[in-house]
Amino acid sequence: MSIYQFKGKNSCIIEKMPQVPLLSSLGLREGMKVRVMSKQPLGGPIVVSMGNRSIAIAKDVANQILVKEVL
């Protein structure tokens, strides 16, 4: 499932990411554990936390990031 569709409050692990250089420069990588903090209404961006940082990801990019829930 994509990180944009992720509904859980738990953390998730990134399984596959698009080739967007900005994401890797921000520290997002495959295998990384992240948590969806908020999702903006009307197709807006989502806010993802990783460690002590939070970043906003546009809906079209977030739909390309595949994740798996961590229990």
N, C-alpha and C positions, 0 to 999 in steps of 0.2 A: 504494500500500500504506500501511497505517497505521504510525505510528511504533512502536506496540506489536508489530507483526509484523516490523519491521525486524530483520534478523539480522546485517547486515554490521558490521564493525569500523570502516568508513570513516564519514566525515561524511555527513549528508544535508541536504537543503534542504526547509523546510516549504512545501508547495504550497497547502494549505487547512487552516484552523483553525475550530473551533466558536466560537460567540459566547459565550465565557466571559471576563468582565471580569478575573478574577484572572490569567489567562494573560498578557494584554497588560500588566497592571500589573507582572508579574514580568519582562517584557521579551521574551516570546515573540511573534513576529510572522511573518506570511507572508513568504517570501523569505529568512528567516534560516537560517544554517548552524548546525546542532547536531550533537551526537554522543551516541549512546546509551551510557552508561557501565555501567549494570547493570540487570538486570530481576529483581525479587524473585519467588520461587517462589509457586505456588498462587494466581496471579492478583493478586499484589501490585503495588505501583507500580513505575514505571521511573524511573531517575535519568538526566537529560539534562544535558549540559554545553553551555554557550554562552559562549564567551570564558573568563573567569576564574571564572564562577559555575556552580553545579550546582543543579538543582531536581528534586524528585520530582513525578511526575504520576500520578494514579490511572489504573488500567487502563481504566475506562469513558471517561475523557476522552482518554487516549492513543489509543484505538481510533478516535477522531473526527479526529485530526490526521493528515492525509495528507502523505507525504514522498516525495522522489525521491533516490536515492543519488547522491553526488558521487564521481566516480572520480579 
